[in-house]
């Protein structure tokens, strides 16, 4: 071979070599048929047609499928495209199957009826196939003899043939091959060499992911072996035609393993079509209504009219931002059995991807250690291979109480984990399992279960007592600080100034459970904190966990949960892997978001803690566009997406977007001839994350151009990821696992290094990598950055909720929680990452952008909402109104607007399955939060961003009720958030009294206009009724200061308004005695 021929690359499982020419060298052009498309079923290249074009199996969506898989699906599968479910049509060169339409324009008789391979000589005996026509679709046996015929001769078996295609005779009839054709190898001939394009990912040519290719080739060999065994049985006259028996079952299992791991279940058209029609009608009616309001001012109350019109225009814009992202809602369905058949076969090493699970906690006095312990226990019991699961607990408060409780939890897990797996119980958090008021003996058949359950409950009660003792001991810190059992001082006595701490409790060297089985790894992590360093709260803690987990275990995927969100479904990880490990979805999916579900909420959900409307309506709508937003917990991430890499996008993803496609994405794709102009885009956006050795990283890869050499340089990587060679090496392990060149003895030392307080300096952590800094709601920013790069997210709602957590049922705590969320949105609104102007050079779909804009501007709605809630009282006190005398036509627009609003809500509940009570509670809390927490967030956000005045937030208490069920519901804690809604209620009550009094004194003619004003005021009070009920609470529970301040403000406002009367004309008219008369 010539010296300047280029670099030669090969793969041990493909009988070919590839030649990679350096850029600028003169060499053969990449062949036309090397198009880079990969079959989404088996992983091979798609291939070409006889005319040299790219083979397209489905003319509707162009889902990449190679010809062998296409023919297999037509003959033995469901004959339809795996993506769009459209029935495959016959292509030239493929045999006809039952159900094909007549095709007069296809002149392909020899392939259509398979005449060329219709007959084969077996031991010199001719076999007539005319009697076996109903078995024509059966597959033959590929030869495994390098082209040497075993029994009979092979037609045209010359070294020039690239593959061997054989047919079968006998009772099965004839047909095409099953599986892919095997490459023909002749020792006398040179190994075929392919020229490849270095700008393309080598995975496109089957030279990248070795593990995946090995699994595909192994599967294909099993398919061929099973087919050979079945056919030999028929040849010997044994077996039945239907293929029943063990071999038939194995073939059926193999067929199931080829199927997609999930599917989209669209909303039925009879539900979604009327919903969309009403949305359009409502938009039209809203336009006419606003046109009427703007063109018909109220002359004697112009200011009131102007304020009301401005508010109504803002509400209309807010409705548009909230409504249209719900245009295309979908459901999803997963197939856990197919996942097991493909990656987790019984008796074979599991091929499931490793997962690192993060649990974050700060203050053990507000986040009880028992709650955290239950979350950790439920993680250790997940239905997933133990060697593939690692649990990292982040203690950002460096509390010895958390450390000691985690040590007790690790010991109890040795008994709890085998009990859960033996009896397959749900949920696997002991506190919630033993608290269930259900028949726990249902479906239990082992006689020892009752005895073992009783013993385990006693063990857990003793465990609770030990945890409670630790909590009681931690209530008062000694003057000299905490000391450990060996007498050494606890390193984290000062939570703001302490070194990094890591402790591995369970794992490969952490002991076994009581049954002698290995347990998942459990690691305690407390990052270093020093004065003068910015720690970025939860986002900084999560980024520290990303780095330490990459050094110690490096799971390909990450899942984070709050300390109070336990695994309610032990198969939650498998549910996520149905999307992450799917060949079609996994390459472009950044995270799988699960809905939040809660325990311990009052029956009527007074303060909308369940947030059902958001999780069951809004996120379902986003799932049909580009995916749901990240909500902070219960989310499984692709580690490569968190590292800031771009997804692997296809030409279909990069097509020019028309309005609908840019909004919702395309569902069907026809054959288009203008895709060539986007090839450069495809090459530019494909993931450039190949797997390299540490030698390649340190020395560079010879032959790459200057730009790629810069990317590969150690200095560039350190600037991006920080100065840790071990961590940098782990970022190239796309499938997870520790780099082979890593020395295990130095891992803990390196793990301490990556959690040091100065590690992120002069790197891209928090800017482009990991959880993004800049807002207290880091979850919104993090998800937004990923979507802007072109990633999609998935919303997974398994029948059994994956996670359950606790929510603040106390009004004050609930308002403080909402205040924190709203403040984070205001911070994003005033930052450079605001979705109004950020990311237009990326691949964020239009409706997804509208959803993010709605997420960050909703606190601003509090200002017009507060004004609109006070308007009824002003109208009643001044005897004015915001609407002039309306005509019959105008009244029609008012009626149609109200009807369209209620129709939209009812149809929304219909397709989503949300109850009307949940919808109404959400509407009520929108007013409660809008007149309190959202309003405060706007002003606090302005002060924080513009004046630099920061607001410290306390962690929401997650303690359980000790005084009975829902005792916290009636406790009222002082907070300034209570004053505005209380003032609104009192002002409206005063207005109602004043309006009724005025009507009584003025006579019958004034009652008509009064009804509209009263309805307006009652509308406000009804929405604030849960707040009013909580304000009253139980006897002696209401803070007097709240009532005093509210009444004082309302009284001052009412007296001033009546005294000034700003909407009354200031001109006075004088009368004379002659005009007035003697009785004046």
BALO-506336 format. One record per residue (C-alpha): x, y, z. Coordinates in pm, whole numbers, plus 50000, padded with zeros to 5 digits. Each point is the difference from the previous one (the first is absolute). Example, Ala and Ser with C-alpha at 12.3 -4.5 7.8 and 13.67 -1.06 7.14 Angstrom:
// BALO-506336
512304955050780 501375034449934 
//
This chain:
// BALO-506336
500005000050000 501215034849921 501365021050281 497685028849924 496924978549959 498495012450327 499134984850337 498514965050000 497334991350256 498284967050054 497584981150215 500404964650125 496364991949929 499875012749640 501984984149719 501255032449853 502445028350049 499395036949951 502395026249872 499805034750152 501685027149791 501375030250173 498385032949907 501685016049705 501414967749860 499114988649656 498244967050022 496914982149891 496785018050078 497624983750250 497844975649815 496455011049927 498454971650188 501785008850324 497185022250108 500544996950374 496484988850083 499784971450247 497184974950025 498065007450317 499144963250047 503264981149962 502675027349987 501414992449651 500265025949723 496785005449808 501544993049660 498975008849644 497544991049734 501014985549661 500175035349858 502425012050269 497485020150202 499634997450376 497614971950086 496835014650158 497734973550148 497095022750098 498875026549755 498015017950272 502565007450273 503294986849852 500824981650324 503504985349941 499644962349947 502314978249791 498664977049728 500444967050193 498075013750298 497425015049762 499484966449829 499864982050332 497335023750132 497964995049681 500194962250015 499954990450366 499325032950180 496995022850007 500805013549650 500035036050121 502515027350083 501094999450369 499695038050021 496875011149816 498264966049982 499385004349625 499874967249806 503184994049801 499665000749622 501994976349781 503225014549859 501734988549685 502284970850078 497844986550283 497564970849978 496255004550016 498164990750320 496364994050072 498025032450006 502135019349747 498115021549753 500284993949624 502845021349862 499795003649625 502885024649985 502574977250165 501754977849749 501654976650246 498504965649939 503044979350087 500235015150346 496275005050046 499294962649986 503524989350102 500544979949679 503795002050011 500244981850331 496944979249959 501774966749975 503064984250159 501534965749950 500314979450314 502054968149956 499125000849634 496234998250069 497705025949847 497225013050220 496775014249863 499025032450172 496575003349848 498474980650286 501515022150263 498795034149894 498565008550338 503474997050152 501685023649759 500775025450269 502234976350196 503695009050021 503004979549886 503164992250188 503075021849946 503094978749943 502825001250253 502654983049782 501695028549819 498064992649690 500634962350003 496794980949939 499334972550253 497254980649827 499395011449650 501605026749788 499785037250039 499135020549694 502645024749887 502254994650302 503005020049885 502395021550192 498505030149828 496834996050195 499785023650299 497494978450186 498474965649992 496264997049941 498474965650024 496564985649979 498294971150165 498064971349855 497804975050171 496725003550166 500755035950091 500205011249641 502325027949894 500635035550085 502605025750081 502514998150279 499345005950367 502295025650155 502825017449817 502104984049730 503454989150112 503025014649834 501724975649763 503664994650083 502494983249771 503534995250135 501375006549653 498355033849977 501045031950184 497845013250281 497545025149854 500935035750090 497445027850042 500725036949971 498275020150274 499435036650065 502005011350308 497475027450076 497334974250069 499594979850314 501614965649966 496864985550158 498345006649666 502284973649848 499644975050280 503425008050149 499005018450315 498004983850273 501614965750030 497754987850281 496865007649804 501364983849682 500964968950196 496484997050134 498525004649652 502324974349841 499364975650286 496275004349953 500284994349624 501994968050050 497354987150239 497325008549745 501844980649731 500624970650232 496344998350101 498915002149638 502404972249901 498684977650278 496375006149908 500594994349629 501964968150064 497074986850201 497695006149707 502474984349757 500034968550216 496224999450014 499865010050367 498195029350149 496865018149901 499445026449742 499015027150248 503364999250167 498814993150349 502224985850269 503095013050175 501725012049683 496905018649894 499815016550340 503665010349981 499435014749656 496985018850131 502095013750287 502675011149754 497345016849790 498695018250309 503525011950081 500165017149660 496915021050074 500185035950132 500305003650377 497275026650014 497345015749787 498045032349979 496294997250075 498305030649845 496945014950164 496864986449822 498855023149724 496485001850141 501535016450308 502735021849857 498325013249684 497085017750176 502525013950248 502085015849724 496935013649825 498815016950319 503475015150051 499875016049655 496445012250061 500985014050336 502905018549839 497655015749745 497405009250264 502745014550219 501115022249713 496505013849946 499545004650376 503225019950039 499125020649693 496695009250164 501645008250334 502635022449845 497555019149779 497345005750269 501505019650290 498045010250308 499935037750005 499135005050368 502554973950122 502755002349742 502834990250236 498134969250120 499244990249641 503625004949889 501394979050286 497524972149932 500784999249626 503754998450063 499434971250242 497784981549753 502555003549718 502714985850229 497734971150102 499414992649631 503754998749929 500544978350308 497294976249881 501644997149657 503374991350156 498354973950219 497564985349747 501854993849676 502804978450149 497164975750081 499024997149634 501424965149944 499834979550323 501054963549991 500274969850225 502824974449999 500114963050063 503064979350093 500774963049949 502054987350292 499904964249868 501695010549677 502645019050198 500754968250196 500144978749684 502455023749837 502275009950288 499304978450304 499494963749900 499844975050283 503194980150039 502095025349806 501975030350123 497755030450007 500605025549724 497935027350169 501795033250033 501465010050339 498125027650184 501165023850273 497235012850229 500365033350183 498245008950326 500405035850124 499495012450356 501075030950194 498555003550350 499174967750187 497865019150250 497635011649723 500484969549780 499694972050257 502644972649973 497264973650012 498485014349681 503404999849830 500654964650125 496764987649844 500955015749669 503434983450008 498514966150094 497565001749710 502935007049766 502034970750125 497014977149936 499335009749638 499334972549747 503265004649813 503334981249995 501795009450321 503355004249828 498395026249774 498585022350280 501865025250215 498395023750249 501705032950091 498665020450292 501035036749996 500135015850346 500365037049926 499675008350369 502934977350106 497914987350291 501314971050206 496354990550061 499604992749628 503234979949996 499074978750301 496444994149882 501364988849662 502284975550180 496984985650184 498084998749672 502784979849835 499844974350278 496224997049986 500154996749619 501774966450037 496744986050137 497455021549818 501284995349643 499784961849988 496555000950166 498665023749731 501434980249711 498954966450137 496355009850046 499855026449722 498315026350215 499065035549899 500865026750099 503464991850129 500265028850245 499224982950335 498215029650161 497465001749720 499784962649944 499044992550359 497635030150011 497884987249710 496404992950088 499594971849751 499884962349997 503734993350009 499404962549958 498555004349652 501934980049738 502394986750265 500344962149984 503094992450213 499014986050342 502935017550167 498935034749886 497865008950303 502674989450246 502785017649812 497915031449958 499275001550370 503694995650080 501015026349747 497495024950139 501554995450343 503475005149853 498835032249837 498455013050322 503324994250176 501745017949714 497635029850044 500805001550369 503735001549925 499455028149746 497785019050247 502734996850261 502515015549760 497585028649925 499425006750370 503745000450062 500555024949716 497555026050134 502745017750198 503515002649865 502844997850258 502185030650043 503084981449877 498094986649700 499054964949900 502444971550039 499964966549822 499964966350172 503794997249993 500325033750176 501125020649701 498175032849933 497364999249729 501505018149697 496695016949918 499385018150327 500035032949810 497594995049706 501485030249818 503664990550045 500904963249978 501924975749775 498414976449753 498834966750144 499254966849830 499024967250165 499114968049811 497554980150214 498914972249767 501204985649673 502544975249872 502045001150321 497255011050236 498694966350108 497044979049891 496364997750103 498654972850229 499514976749701 503615003949889 499215021849699 501755031749895 498345033550073 500025031749786 502715025150074 499095026650259 502255030850024 499845029850238 501295032749847 500435034250157 501805024549772 502655023850128 498895034750106 502225029650082 499265037050062 500365021649694 498844973549754 496635000049825 498324966250059 496815004349788 497764981350244 498304968949860 501355004249646 503575000450131 499354969150212 498574981049703 503005009149783 502314987050271 498074967149994 500364998049620 503795001850033 500444977050296 497714973849848 501905002049670 503244992550181 498684971550217 497384982049786 499255021049689 496484987849928 498865007849647 496815015350143 499185020650309 496805002350199 499425026450266 497345000450272 499395022450296 500564984350339 496244997350057 499174983249665 500214962450035 499714973549728 496344990149997 500594977249699 503014977050017 500054997549620 500355037649948 503574996649871 498914974449743 497225023349891 502585027149934 502314976049816 497194991249757 500625034949861 503675005650071 501154966749852 497635000649705 502085001249678 497755026549846 499355022750301 503034995850222 502475019149784 498045032450022 498304997150342 501555021550272 497744989250286 496894980550094 497765019450238 497564982350231 496995018050151 500035009350367 497484983050223 499545007350369 499004983350326 498425016250303 497885026049822 496545008050134 497094984149820 498825031849826 503535012449921 499145034850125 503145017149867 500454979949676 503084982050130 499554971249758 500315023949706 498114975249784 499225025149725 503685007049942 501174963850008 497084983749816 499165027249748 502865024349938 502824974549997 498024976049783 499605028149749 503735007850003 500804963149950 498445002649655 502315028849902 503574997050126 499434985650344 499075011050352 501965025250204 502244987150276 498195003650333 502924994250237 499444964350119 499054965749867 501995004949680 502414976149823 502765017749803 502314990249719 503425007950144 501305011549660 497195025749978 501035014550338 503565003049867 498765025349746 500264978749687 497595002449709 497694971049916 500374977449697 497445014949762 498774985949672 499235018549680 496334998150091 500685019550320 501785027149801 497485004949720 498825035949935 497205006950243 496635012249893 497775013550275 498444966950099 503264980749983 501875025850205 497205000050252 499304963250050 502524981249789 499084979349696 498114967650033 500264988849639 502685005649746 499784994949629 502884993249765 501645033149934 502685008949757 501315030950178 501814983050288 503485003849847 500205036550102 499824989650366 502784973949994 502485025250135 497655007650285 499714963250083 503764996250007 500365030950217 497424989750257 500854963350035 501514991550334 503785002949993 500614978750308 501974969549887 501634977150253 503745006550038 502734987250226 501815022350246 503054998949769 497865015449727 498835027250233 503485009150119 501834997349669 497225008149752 498854978549715 502335000149704 498395009149674 497185021850130 499675035849880 500965029950214 496465006250132 499564964350121 503514999350143 499125030850203 496854982750124 502024969450093 502745018950178 500324995750371 499985037350057 496715004549820 498394971650196 501255013650330 498565034049915 496654983549940 499834973050270 502575010850258 503434986750088 499384963150062 501454975049749 497934971950148 496765019249964 500895011449649 500714964049899 496614989450137 498185025049778 501004979749694 498394968250133 496615003849833 498764966550127 501175007050355 502584982250209 503425009650130 502725005349737 502304969549982 503095021450051 498775012550339 501794988650314 497324989050253 502265008950293 499895036949910 496265003249938 499015012850344 502805025649996 498835011949659 496375000250121 500985023550285 501765022249748 496985004149772 497765011450289 502435026550122 498595035050020 502335014649736 499714972349742 497445018249784 502055031849968 500825008749639 497894971249869 496594997649837 498244983550293 496695017450063 500295019149671 499844972949734 500564967950201 497884984050269 497325018250194 499985036249882 500575028350248 498225033450007 496644992350161 498604983750312 497934978849760 503024983649838 497794972849857 498325023249747 503335013649876 501594965749971 497174985349794 499765031249784 503694998649904 499664963649893 496915006449791 501705029949836 502794976549882 497464978049826 499504972650259 496534986350066 498584988950332 497474972950078 497075000350241 499504965750157 496804992850194 499974963250099 496714985950138 501574997750344 501565033950085 503784997849989 500655023450294 498065014650287 500965028350229 498735023850261 498575034749943 499445029250242 496304999650093 500355030650220 498985032149820 503015020550108 502464972849899 498174995149671 500155037449921 503725001150082 500574970649767 498125017549719 501925032150075 503294981849944 498844986049666 498725033749883 503175018150106 502044975449795 497855007649697 500525037450045 503764994750025 499994981149669 497805027049843 502615026450085 503014978849898 501724992949669 498394965449994 496515014449966 498164978949737 498545031849849 503375008049841 502324970550073 500644969749781 498675010849661 503084985549832 499204966150149 497254974649935 497295009950247 496564995049850 497615029550000 497364985550231 502714987450238 501355035450014 496525013450075 499754975350287 503325011850145 498975036449957 496794992550188 502074983250272 502035031450067 497455028149945 497104986050203 500995019150319 499415032849813 496324990449971 499705007350373 499955037649938 496975001149764 498384972150205 500245020050323 498615030749823 497154979849852 499134985550341 499745034750153 497905014649716 496704984650125 500365017250337 500795033249832 496974996749774 497734992850296 501415028550210 499785026049721 496894987249824 501984998549674 500684970449771 502684989549752 497474991449726 497665025249834 496364993449927 500254970349763 497894992749694 498524966749903 502894992649762 502575008150268 498244977350246 500364971749747 503805003850003 500034999350380 497894968450008 502074982949730 503225008450184 498784984050322 498694969649811 503334995549818 501945002750326 497924973050168 499984978449685 503785000849976 500294989650363 497484971749970 501564985849683 503445002750158 498814979650295 498494975149757 503204990749814 502275002450305 497874980950251 500465027150266 497105004250242 498005032050016 500865004750369 503734999549923 499445025049719 498005023350227 502584998350280 502665009449747 497955030249890 499525010950358 503654997350092 500965019149685 498195030050153 501344993550351 503604996849883 499625028549752 498925025050264 502694989750247 503114979649914 500265009449633 499605036950083 502784998750259 502224980449760 499805027549737 501265026950238 502554977750174 501324988949662 500415036049886 501835008650322 502254969549970 500945004849636 500115038149980 501075009550354 501854968250102 497864994550310 499884962350045 497204981550179 500874969350201 497514971749986 499524973450261 499454963949906 496374989850012 499364978350302 499264963949914 499214988250351 497064976950045 496925008250205 500384991150363 496725014650129 497784979849770 499114998449634 500335033449819 500785019050320 502335022849801 497085009549775 498505021750275 503205015650133 500455036049895 503515014050001 500695036849966 501155011649659 499545032549813 498674979849705 496664997750181 499295037450000 499135007349631 497364972649951 498505007850341 499735036649899 498344990549672 497374979250182 499175027150254 499855027749737 497584979849788 497834991750303 499845037050085 499135007749639 497174974650001 498535015750316 500345035049856 498444990049667 497004983150156 499475029550235 500095024349709 497494979149803 497604998750294 500155037750041 499735007849627 496984979049918 499124972349756 501655015149691 503534995850143 499754962350062 500584990649633 503525014549966 500804987450350 499734963249902 502955002249760 502205016550263 498964975050268 500794970849769 503395015349932 500785003350372 498664965450088 502154985149723 503085013350181 498884988250344 499114965149877 503464996049850 501565011150330 497714977750209 502694973350078 502235028150124 497195014350210 499264965750144 503654995050083 500175034750151 497234991450242 501424965450071 499414986150344 499185021450301 502925020650133 502214990049706 499755032249795 502715026350055 498365032050120 502535021649821 498794987549661 496415009650072 500995034050147 502195009649705 497454988549742 497095018650160 502125031250046 501115000549635 496484992949874 498465027250216 502565026149898 499554991049634 496195001950019 499895033050188 502515016549769 498194987949692 496615012950117 501545033150108 501945006349678 497494984149757 502425003449705 497534988749732 497485027650069 500165031349788 501565029450182 497835026749826 497115012850211 496795015149873 498325029650171 496275005050006 497925031250056 496725003850177 498215006649672 501314967549859 499324980050309 496635012950103 498555008850336 500194964750130 503754996249928 
//
